[in-house]
Amino acid sequence: MNSKLLFRLDGIILLINGFAAAFASKLFLEGAGMTLDADGLTTAQAFGAALITTGITVFRIPSFVGKMKQAIDTVILGHLTFVILIGVHLMNGQAEGPTPLINLVLNLLFIILYFSKRNKG
């Protein structure tokens, strides 16, 4: 898989999560064992908008970045942030069920894919 395809695939996954969090917030977070009040719904929508922005950025990185190793490092750090946060939420019981587990696996998978691409040059 080339770097461009990896960034595009990652961007699409981020966009899917972003649209789900922004426009199907209740369904998205109930899949993580959470219940939402009006404030939580607003926060989930803001989180979704941030994921949409991140997805667009990651999708477009190959179009405007010349230093691909540094771009890959940056995206890996972003995914590590999600791994840590999701891990904490799973350990302390704030999240459970398929949504956080699927996202944990996806983030770890992208870290591995980016890391292998980074080391191959």
Helices and strands as residue ranges (DSSP letters): H 3-23, H 25-30, H 38-64, H 68-91, H 98-120
